[in-house]
Amino acid sequence: TIYSLGVFFISIAMIFAAILHPSATFGADFCAPSPDAALQLFVSQIVESPQLMLSGPDVCTAPPEEEFDPKAKPVSDATQMLCYYQTCQGRDVVGESLDKAESASESMRRDVERALALQLPQDCRDSLEQLLILLGPDLSRLLRELEERFECCHVNRVYQELFHDAFCDELVVATMHEAPRASAGAFLLMIAVAMRLIFFLGAPRYNAFVHKSFGPSFYANQTFANDL
């Protein structure tokens, strides 16, 4: 019936309004004035690390009150990595890790080569030769490619497109525009259903009044009598 459809669409509109309003509020708080500081605060609280500064001459460093506080916790690698990819300044945690991995692989490769120069059982020699193949040029080339892929110029572009453009400029703005529309739609549907219900409930009383005042012959030639 029309009432069931009305209640269904009112429920859908109210659900959308209930979701969109807090989402728009959260998005506005997260993106204003910039999502960088909000994301830095979020990550620093998760890893329990001091929040780094994102502006000024000392970018990606802890505030002075945190830096010189003997009870303050050290800045975590996750916080430093986030700040580096946000500003392309500070410590390159990923680059340092890849450099250490490449140095460790080179050192291990030299150790394996020295071990192969010794008199070893054949099964041990076979295992070392397989390890030497794994530590060969392919591994070094892979680490260099990863280091190039994780350069700040590449990651920062993806970060800007994801958080600044897609999330803040498009999704949050669209949510802020649609939230009042959903509320207005639910309100108008409630008014429409209420008006229809009032007229429907009032129809029997109107019929009784006409029947009492004008007699049963009043509806004889009225085409709208069946609709009441």
C-alpha positions in Angstrom: 0.0 0.0 0.0 1.0 3.6 -0.2 1.5 3.8 3.5 3.9 0.9 3.5 5.9 2.5 0.7 5.9 5.8 2.5 7.2 4.3 5.7 9.8 2.4 3.7 11.1 5.5 1.9 11.0 7.5 5.2 13.1 4.8 6.9 15.6 4.8 4.1 15.9 8.6 4.1 16.3 8.7 7.9 19.0 6.0 7.8 20.9 8.0 5.1 20.5 11.1 7.2 21.7 9.3 10.4 24.8 8.1 8.5 25.6 11.2 6.5 25.3 13.8 9.3 28.0 12.3 11.6 30.1 11.4 8.6 30.0 15.0 7.4 30.9 16.3 10.9 33.8 13.8 11.2 35.1 14.7 7.7 34.9 18.4 8.4 36.8 18.1 11.6 39.4 15.8 10.0 40.0 17.9 6.9 39.9 21.4 8.5 42.2 23.1 8.2 44.3 20.2 6.8 44.1 16.4 7.1 47.9 16.2 7.6 47.8 17.3 11.3 44.8 15.2 12.0 46.4 12.1 10.5 49.7 12.8 12.3 47.8 13.1 15.6 45.8 9.9 14.9 49.0 7.8 14.2 51.0 9.3 17.1 48.2 8.3 19.5 48.1 4.8 18.2 51.8 4.2 18.4 52.1 6.4 21.6 54.6 8.7 20.1 55.1 12.5 20.2 53.3 14.3 17.4 55.7 15.9 15.0 55.5 19.5 13.7 54.4 19.9 10.1 55.4 23.5 9.5 58.1 26.0 10.4 61.9 25.6 10.2 62.0 22.4 12.2 59.6 20.2 10.1 59.2 16.6 11.2 60.7 17.2 14.7 59.0 16.9 18.0 57.8 20.1 19.7 60.4 21.7 22.1 58.4 20.7 25.2 58.4 17.1 24.0 62.0 17.1 22.8 63.5 18.3 26.0 61.2 16.4 28.4 63.1 13.5 30.0 59.9 11.6 30.5 58.7 12.0 26.9 58.6 8.8 24.8 60.9 8.7 21.7 59.5 9.5 18.3 58.4 6.2 16.6 59.5 5.2 13.2 55.8 5.2 12.0 55.4 8.8 13.0 58.6 9.8 11.3 57.7 7.9 8.2 54.3 9.5 8.0 55.8 13.0 8.4 58.4 12.3 5.8 55.8 11.3 3.2 53.6 14.2 4.1 56.3 16.9 3.7 59.2 15.2 1.9 61.4 16.3 4.8 62.8 14.6 7.8 64.0 11.1 8.2 63.4 8.6 5.4 62.6 5.5 7.5 61.8 3.3 4.5 64.9 4.3 2.6 67.1 3.6 5.6 65.6 0.2 6.0 66.1 -0.7 2.3 69.7 0.6 2.5 70.4 -1.6 5.6 68.8 -4.6 3.8 71.0 -4.1 0.8 74.1 -3.7 2.9 73.2 -6.9 4.9 72.7 -8.8 1.7 76.0 -7.7 0.3 77.8 -8.7 3.6 76.0 -12.1 3.6 77.0 -12.7 0.0 80.6 -12.1 0.7 80.4 -14.4 3.7 78.9 -17.1 1.5 81.6 -16.7 -1.2 84.3 -17.0 1.5 82.6 -20.2 2.8 82.5 -21.7 -0.7 86.3 -21.3 -0.9 86.6 -23.8 1.9 86.5 -27.6 1.8 82.9 -28.4 2.5 80.6 -31.4 2.0 78.7 -31.5 -1.2 75.3 -31.1 0.3 76.5 -28.0 2.3 78.1 -26.6 -0.8 74.9 -27.1 -2.8 72.9 -25.2 -0.1 75.4 -22.3 -0.1 75.3 -22.1 -3.9 71.5 -21.8 -3.8 71.8 -19.1 -1.2 74.4 -17.3 -3.3 72.0 -17.2 -6.2 69.3 -15.7 -4.0 71.7 -13.0 -2.8 72.8 -12.3 -6.3 72.2 -9.3 -8.6 68.4 -9.9 -8.7 68.0 -9.1 -5.0 70.1 -6.0 -5.3 68.1 -4.8 -8.3 64.8 -5.5 -6.4 65.9 -3.5 -3.4 66.9 -0.6 -5.7 63.6 -0.7 -7.5 61.8 -0.7 -4.1 63.8 2.3 -3.0 62.8 4.2 -6.2 59.2 3.3 -5.8 59.1 4.5 -2.2 60.7 7.9 -2.9 58.8 10.7 -1.4 57.9 12.3 -4.8 55.9 9.2 -5.7 54.3 8.4 -2.3 53.5 12.0 -1.6 51.6 12.4 -4.8 49.4 9.3 -4.0 48.9 10.7 -0.4 47.8 14.1 -1.8 45.4 12.5 -4.2 43.9 10.1 -1.6 43.5 12.3 1.4 43.4 15.9 0.1 41.6 15.4 -3.3 39.5 12.2 -3.1 38.6 12.2 0.6 38.4 15.9 1.7 37.7 17.7 -1.6 35.2 15.2 -3.0 33.9 12.7 -0.5 33.5 15.0 2.5 32.1 17.9 0.4 29.6 15.6 -1.2 28.6 14.2 2.2 28.0 17.7 3.5 25.8 18.5 0.6 23.8 15.3 0.7 23.2 15.2 4.5 20.7 18.1 4.6 19.0 16.8 1.5 18.4 13.4 3.1 17.0 15.1 6.2 14.7 17.3 4.1 13.5 14.3 2.1 12.6 12.4 5.2 10.8 15.4 6.7 8.8 16.0 3.5 7.9 12.3 3.2 6.6 12.3 6.8 4.4 15.3 6.0 3.0 13.7 2.9 2.2 10.4 4.6 0.7 12.2 7.6 -1.5 14.4 5.3 -2.7 11.3 3.4 -3.4 9.5 6.7 -5.4 12.5 8.0 -7.5 12.7 4.9 -8.0 8.9 4.9 -9.2 8.9 8.5 -11.4 11.9 8.0 -13.2 10.4 5.0 -15.7 8.2 7.0 -16.7 11.1 9.2 -17.3 13.2 6.1 -19.4 10.5 4.5 -21.5 10.1 7.6 -22.1 13.9 7.7 -23.2 14.0 4.1 -25.4 10.9 4.5 -27.1 12.4 7.5 -27.6 15.9 6.0 -28.4 15.1 2.3 -29.6 11.5 2.4 -28.2 8.4 0.6 -29.3 9.8 -2.8 -26.5 12.4 -2.7 -23.9 9.9 -4.0 -26.1 8.5 -6.7 -24.4 10.4 -9.6 -21.1 11.3 -7.9 -18.1 9.6 -9.7 -15.8 10.3 -6.8 -17.9 8.4 -4.2 -15.9 5.2 -4.8 -12.6 7.0 -4.1 -13.6 8.2 -0.6 
